[in-house]
Amino acid sequence: MPKRKKSSKTDAAQKGWAKRLLRLKVNGEIKEVATETSKTLLEVLREDLNLTGTKHGCELGECGTCTVLINGDAVLSCLVLGVESEDAEIVTVEGLMRDSQPHPLQRAFADLGATQCGYCIPGILLTAKVLLDKNPHPTRDEVREALSGNLCRCTGYTKILEAVELAARGEEGQ
Amino acid sequence: MLRLPEFNYIRAKSLKQAGRLLADLGPEAMAVAGGTDVYPKMKRGQFTPRHLVSLRFLSELRGIRPGTKDGMWIGAGETLTAVSQNPAVNKLFPALAHAAGSVSTPQLRNVGTIGGNVFVDTRCNYYDQTFFWRQAAGFCMKKDGDICLVAPKSKMCLAVFSSDTAPVLVSLGAVATFSGPNGLRRVLFDECYRDDGINFLTKQSNEVLQGISIPRPAFGQRNVYLKLRRRGSFDFPVLGVAAAMQFNPKGVCLSSKIVLTAVASAPVVVDEAAHLLEGKTVTRDAIEAAAEAAAKVSHPVDNADLDYWYRKRMTKVYVKRALAELAGIQLELEKGAVKPRQI
C-alpha cells in the first residue's frame, strides 16, 4: 500500500526546497516574508503575515471563505501560491477599512445582523465589494450570482443579500 | 489541514521553454496554469508531481482574437471569466460563453483557464477524495490501486469526463493547437479524447495547449449548451449537452452535431441523432426521435453525483430541450418537471 510522503521542513531543506523570499503588496503595504514555495497565499497571509481575517475553509476551492482580491478580482487564496502572488495588489478583509472607519458593506452587515457565526463573512464582504465596484446598483439576481461561490453554513443568505443591497443603496448606518 | 506537499516550482519564461522542461523532467513534472484543479488534487494526493512548471504568466497563451483566418482564436491561458464575458464569444458562440460561465464559482473562474478546463482530469466518487479517505476505502486503479471500485470487473477506469467547455468545442468543430518539442501541432478537438478514465487525452505529456481556433460560424448556425447538476450555483456537470445546428432560411436543418459530456470518460458525439435531423425541417417529432437516439448511447455509471439511471433519463430530456431551443420550438414541460432556472 502506498504511503503518503510526509514532508517536513528538514526534508525541504535537504532536498533543496528551501524557503524563498517573497515580496507581497498586501492592503497597500509592501511586505517581505521568507516562506516555503509550496505555501498557498492563504497560508502565507495567515501564518507568515498574521492576517488571520482571511479564513481557512475547505481548502479545495469549494466554499469561498478564503476569498481575497488580487488586482481587483475576487480569487480563492487557498488555490493560489504565495510565489504566484508577487507583483500583485492583494486586498484582504483587513484592508477594507478606510480612515479607521468600517467599509459601508461592513456597516450594512452589522446593521442587519447579517453575520451569524461570521466565518464566511470576510470572503463575502470582499466578493460583494468587487460587485459594487463594478456594478453599483445590482439587482437581487446579480448579487446572488456574484455571491454564488460563497457558502454560508448558518444559511443566513437572505440577510446577506439584503445587506449588500442596503450598502448599494447607501442607506447603511442610518 | 490540507497542505500542498513540497515541490519544485519553475516559472516558465516561454512556451518553448515550458515544453523543453516538461520533456526533460519527464513524468515527475506537471504543467500548471490556473491551478484550480491541480492544487486541490495535489492536496488530496491524487497528483504527486515533483516539479511544477508554471504557465501562468506566459503572454503567448493570452488573447481572444475573433477575426483570424481560422476563425476565432482563444489563448489557452485566458481565464474562464474572460471567455464567458467576451462580447465576441457571446455573440458568435453563446454555448461556449454559457459553458465557461457555468464552471464552478465566479472566484474560481477568475483564475481557472479555458485550457485547463478542456483537459480537466476525469472525476469519480472513489477518486476525488482525500488520501486518507482513499486509503481507508481502498485505492482504485486511477491512483495507487489496481481495481476499479465502481465496477470491479472492469479492465478500464470509468472516471467521468467532466469538462463543460470541451463538448461545446467538439460540437463547433474547434481545433486545438499544441506546442511541443517538434513545433506546433493542430488537432481537431474531436480527436483529442479517448474513452479511458486514466489515459483520456491523446496529447503527449510534453505538449502544451497553446490555444483554440473555432471556425467562423456558417450562416444560420446556432449553438447551445445545457448542463445538469445538483446545485444551480456551482458543481461539475453530471450531464451536459452541447448542440450546434445550421439552418437554411426555410428552417431546414443543414447540419447538426450533438455532443454529450459526463456520461463517459470522453465527450460522446451522437452522430445517430444528428443524422435523423439533417435535411429535414426540425419538428417536435424529429426532436423526439433524435433525443431518443442520444439517450441510447448515454451510459452513465454510478460514480458521480445523482443516480445513474436518472442521468440517463435526463439525457433524453436535455437533448430535447437543447434541440428545441436551437429550432425555436416551445416544448411543453414534461409531466412533473420543474422549469429549470438558468443562473
Contacts between the chains, C-beta under 8 A, distances in Angstrom:
chain1	res1	chain2	res2	distance
A	1	B	135	7.2
A	1	B	139	7.5
A	1	B	144	7.9
A	2	B	139	7.2
A	2	B	144	4.7
A	4	B	45	5.5
A	4	B	131	5.0
A	4	B	135	7.9
A	5	B	5	6.3
A	5	B	48	7.6
A	7	B	5	5.5
A	7	B	6	4.2
A	11	B	6	6.7
A	12	B	6	5.1
A	15	B	6	7.1
A	16	B	8	7.9
A	17	B	6	4.8
A	17	B	7	7.6
A	17	B	8	6.7
A	36	B	6	7.3
A	37	B	6	7.9
A	37	B	7	7.4
A	37	B	8	7.8
A	37	B	9	4.6
A	38	B	3	7.4
A	38	B	4	4.4
A	38	B	5	6.8
A	38	B	6	5.2
A	38	B	7	5.9
A	38	B	9	7.7
A	39	B	4	7.5
A	40	B	4	6.6
A	40	B	39	7.2
A	43	B	3	7.3
A	56	B	1	7.1
A	59	B	1	7.0
A	59	B	2	4.5
A	59	B	40	7.9
A	59	B	43	6.5
A	60	B	2	7.0
A	60	B	40	4.2
A	60	B	43	6.7
A	60	B	44	7.6
A	61	B	36	5.7
A	61	B	39	7.8
A	61	B	40	5.8
A	61	B	104	7.2
A	61	B	105	7.8
A	61	B	107	7.9
A	61	B	108	5.5
A	64	B	105	6.4
A	64	B	107	5.9
A	67	B	107	5.5
A	73	B	81	7.8
A	73	B	110	4.5
A	74	B	106	6.7
A	74	B	107	4.9
A	74	B	110	6.3
A	75	B	107	5.6
A	75	B	110	5.2
A	75	B	111	5.1
A	76	B	36	7.6
A	76	B	107	4.9
A	76	B	108	6.2
A	76	B	111	7.1
A	78	B	39	7.9
A	79	B	35	5.9
A	79	B	36	5.2
A	79	B	39	5.1
A	79	B	40	7.0
A	79	B	108	7.2
A	79	B	111	6.6
A	80	B	35	7.1
A	80	B	111	6.5
A	81	B	9	7.1
A	81	B	35	7.2
A	81	B	39	7.8
A	83	B	9	5.9
A	83	B	11	8.0
A	84	B	35	7.8
A	84	B	54	6.9
A	84	B	56	6.0
A	127	B	106	7.4
A	127	B	107	6.9
A	141	B	343	7.7
A	144	B	343	7.4
A	145	B	106	7.5
A	145	B	343	5.9
A	146	B	106	6.3
A	148	B	105	6.0
A	148	B	106	6.6
A	148	B	233	3.8
A	148	B	234	6.3
A	148	B	343	6.9
A	149	B	104	7.4
A	149	B	105	2.6
A	149	B	106	5.2
A	149	B	107	4.7
A	149	B	108	6.7
A	149	B	233	7.3
A	149	B	234	6.2
A	150	B	105	8.0
